[in-house]
């Protein structure tokens, strides 16, 4: 099955269910998943759907939704650091402490649990330390694309110049040909496993009422909807909230562009089991 799909909604779980339906028997090309979060610090979810997916993922020994989300943004680590500091998210010192804790404590623990060498990096690592290596933190603030975007937006807000930073500069690259292509050969590894997410773009939306919000755009050449998509959308939303809060703004949502969306390596029966739960939940609230 090959078709173009555009999915929009203000509930992450509902958007994910629609994406899964679109490719549960094959794949969908040119899929756009637009998850809105208007006026809320966190994206809305249907916990029954998430729990049903987590059960199926656990049975297949796949990472949970939470674990996948953590590869894009470690929400729990940020919230803990923010609470302990007693500072506002707009204070750069609390973010500096968060980055340091992530690279010196969280990431080594994450890497120790991964056996495959090509899965020992995370998306947040690449975005927050693009020039660093998988095994160590460069400590170079200039390589922190996330912080550079936050500082650029903060500067624009202070100057009250809404378009002084070009939109294309607020990009967080993940794919790096220097690291992700084999050295000394034109061959490309067939299934390297990382990175599936290529780039995140940060957009400051200028609303008609004069207010501003933050919106993220993410690009996936290929995405497994069953194994990864829910956690991906959650992690991207949490990253967007982090950037928005750090700028003193609210988060509007995330738009994900997928060149080819596949059900993944899990079976259609697994997909149907989760979808039945979603249907039952909808019937219970009808």
RAURWO-V57886 format. One line per field, one symbol per residue. psi: psi as a letter, one per 40 degrees, with the letter a starting at -180 (. if undefined). burial: # if it has 24 or more other ideal C-beta (glycine too) atoms within 12 Angstrom, else .. A space follows every 10 residues. Layout:
psi=???
burial=???
This chain:
psi=hhiihhhiie hddddddddd ddfdebihif hhhhhighei eiiiihdddd ddddddddde fiiidddddd ddhgdddddd dddddeiide hddddddddd dddddddddd ddehdhdeee iidddddegd eiideihdeh deegdddddd ddddddddef gdfdhideef hhidhhddde hhheieihhd gdehidhdih hhhhhhidee iiihiihihh dhhhdddddd dddddddddd ddddddefii hdahhhhhdh hidaeiiddd dddddddddd dddde.
burial=....#.#.## ########## ####..##.. #######... .#####.### .###.##... .######### #####.##.. ##......## ...###.##. ###..##..# #.......## ########## .#.#..#... ..######## ####.##... ....#....# ######..## .......... ...####### #####..... .######### .######### ########## #######.## ########.# ####.#...# #.###.##.. #.....
